[in-house]
């Protein structure tokens, strides 16, 4: 067996369907490209139709197979529609990536209750609802793999992102509990916890002081790039290379969570 064939046997995703919720964004887009390059058919799901259309166009320009469906992750009906549309591709959903997320940065005493509720509704409740909908489908088609997106804030505190941090801590805990419940039914559930990747949602809160604190606490002394999440995602989602991994939260953070500052 050639080295290429061996790696393909471990990480190849030919004939599989991956639904990437939040796939129109930078991190979700990078994961979509990585999964597509590994052979998967991609369903881009996001709240905005124009952003979805643009992401699918990028994927197709790179020779990848992709479609899109708009979704509201806080709506079970919308998620069920997404699942139905995805099933039209190959008759099953092999992989679900929950990458939708919103954030706002404020001092604690200025945290707005309605903003708190919205962040938890999208980041945590949305992850829970999508897992419910797609696990029900996976149970009918022989199993699958789910990748949720946590954060370094799932484990370490960082100022001014209280609702976001609470939601991501909840995502990791939820991931572990779901993984435990479905471990004997060929459904694996894991999480990636990214460090600091300057995507749309966090650029707004990256002032000079915050950047200095982040760099001081990151041993690699740099931000991550979106494609640096792909290897971890391929491992956790792959049917062979990741077949005995479930309930794991894999930190991709340049060493932030091991730093003593």
N, C-alpha and C positions, 0 to 999 in steps of 0.2 A: 504494500500500500504506500502510495506517495504521501509526502507530508501534507500536500494540499488536500488529498482525499481524507487523510486522518483528521485534520482540523475541521473539514466539512462534516465528517461523521459526528464530531463532538458538538459543533456549534451551528451546523447548517439548519435552515428553517424552510427549506423548499416545500411548497404545497401547504404551508400553514398560513393562518390568518391572524393578524395582530390588530387589535383595536387600541388606538392611542388617544385617550381622552386628554385634551390639552395639547394635541399634536400640532396645532398651528403655531404655537409659540417656539421660542428658541431651543429650549431644552427638549421639549416634546418633539420638535422637528428633527433635532439631531438623533434622538432615539429612533424616530421613524425611518430616517435614512439608514441608520445602522442595521435595523431589523430588515429593511428592504434589501440592503446589500447582502444580507445573509440568506435571502431567498424568500422572505415572507411577503405575503400580500398585505397591504397596509390600508386600514380604515382610519382616516383622520377625523377626529371628532372634536369640535370646539364650539364655543357659543356664537362666534361670528362667521357668517357664510363666506364673506369675501376673504377673510384670513384663511379659512379652510381651502377655498379654491386656489389661492396663491400657493399654499403649501403643497397641494396635490400637483399643481403645475410644476413646481420645482422637482418633486420626486419623479414625475413622468419625464421631465427633461433629462434626468439622470438614468433613464431606462428602467425605472422601477414601476411596479404595478400598484396603483393607489386609487382610492375613491374617498369621498368625504360624506359626512352627515353632521348637521348641526345638532347640538345637544345642550340641555340644561341639566347639569349634574344634580341639582336639588330637586328634580322632578322624576319620580319613578316612571311615569308614563313616557317621558322623553327618553330615558335610558332604555326602556323596553323597546321603543321604536328603533333606537340605535342598534340594539342587539339584533332585532329582526332584519334590519338592513345589512348588517355585517354577515349574517347567516346566508344571505343570498350569494356571497362570493364562493364559498366552498362547502356550505352546509354545516360549518362548525366554527367556533371561535377558539383558537388554540391559546392565544395570549391576550391578556388585558393589561394595559399600562395606564395607571391613574396618575396623570401628570397635571391635572387642572389645579390651579392655586392662585390665591390673591393675597395681598399683603398691604399693610399700612404701618408707618412708623410714627408713634407718638409717645411722649412721656406717660407714665402709668396714670397719673391723676387726670390726664386729658383723654384717656381711652373712652371712646364713645360706645355706648352699649349697642346701638344699632350696627355700627361697624364691626364690633366684636361678633355679633350674631351672624352677620353676613360672611365673615371670614371663616368661622367655624362651620357654617352651612355649606360653603363651597369646598373647603379643604378637608374637613373631617366627615361631615354628613354625606357629602357627595361621594367620597371614597367608599363609605359604608354602603350606600345605596347601589353604586355601580357593582360592587362586589356581590351583593345580593342578587342582582339581575343576571350577571354573567355567570356566577357559580351555578345558578339554577339551570342555565343553558349547558354549561360544561358537564354537569352531572348527567345530562341526557345524551351527551355525545362522547363520553369516555374520559373526560378530564381536561386539564389545561393548567396554565401557569399564569399567576397574577403578580404584577410588579407595582407596588405603591411607592410614592415619592414622599419620603420624610425630609429631614433636614438635620444639620448639625445642631440646630436649636431644639431638636427632639431630646438632646442629651445635655447640652451646655447652654447656659443663659446668655443672651445678648440683648443689650438695651433697646428699648423702644419698639419691640416687635412681640408684644405680649400675647395677643390673640393668635398670631401666626405660630409662635413657639408652642402654645398650648395645643393648637390644632395638630401640629406635626408630631408632638409627643403622643397625642391620641392616635395618630395614624400608625405609629410604630406599635403601640399596644394593641390596636385593632388588628394589625397584620399578624401579630403573634397568636392572638386568640382565634382568628379565622384559620390560620395555618394548622393549629392544633385540632380544630374540629373536623377538617376535611383531609387530614394527612393520609388516611387509609383509603381515600376515594380518588386517588390519582389527581388531586388538585393541590398544587404548591402555591404558597403565598409568601412573598418576600418583599423587602423594601430596600431602596437605595436612599441613603441620607447624604445629599450633596453638601459640600462646603460652599464656598462663595464663588458663584458663577454670576457675573453681572448681566442677568436677564432683565426683561422689561420691568417686572414687578419690583425689583430691588434697586434699580438704578436711581429711583427717585429719592431714596433714603441714604444714598452713599455720599455723605458730605466728607470733607477732608478729615475731620476727627474720627469718623467712623472707619474710613479707609485705613487710617494709621493704626487703629486698634485691631482691625482685622488682619492686617499684614504682620503686626507684632505677634499675633497669636497663631499665625499660620507658618509652620516651619519651612515650607517651600517658598514662602515670601512672594506668592503670586496668586492671582485668581485661577480658577479652573476654566477650561474651555469646554463648550457643550459636547464635543466629540469624545472628551475624556470620561464621559459617563457610559459610553457605548459598550466597552469591554465588560464592565460590571453587569450591565443589563443582559448582554448575550449569555453570560455565565448563569445568571439567576433564572432566565427565561428558557434556556435550552433544555430540551427533553432528555438529552444524554449527559452533557457536561454538568448540568445542575440537578440531575435527577434525585439526589439525596439531600438537597438543600431546601429547607422550608422553615419559615418563621424567623429568618435571618434579617437583620438590618445591617447592610453593608455601607460603611462610611467611605465616601469618596471626597476627601476634604483637605488634601495636601498636608495632613497631619494635625489639623486643628484640634480634634478631640483628644489627641495625646499630648498636647502642648500644656506646659505649666505657665506660659506667658513669660 
